[in-house]
């Protein structure tokens, strides 16, 4: 695994952008220079994040999200954990 997180990553296992190995390693996200802990999905190349909106859920039981545009800086929280 490389030291750079994927360009696009989602926390929902039903998403095609879900990557279990990256999530196990721990991915942090800085959005517009501020650390965000409620990120559901991000895309660096398109410059947006989806943040969960409190504890509200939609009809399918998924968290309600808000899409914001700006500078996205993902990073791995754990140093290189090669197995």
HELIX and SHEET records of a PDB file:
HELIX    1   1 UNK A   20  UNK A   25  1                                   6    
SHEET    1   A 4 UNK A   8  UNK A  10  0                                        
SHEET    2   A 4 UNK A  39  UNK A  43 -1                                        
SHEET    3   A 4 UNK A  48  UNK A  57 -1                                        
SHEET    4   A 4 UNK A  63  UNK A  69 -1                                        
SHEET    1   B 3 UNK A  34  UNK A  36  0                                        
SHEET    2   B 3 UNK A  27  UNK A  31 -1                                        
SHEET    3   B 3 UNK A  72  UNK A  76 -1                                        
END                                                                             
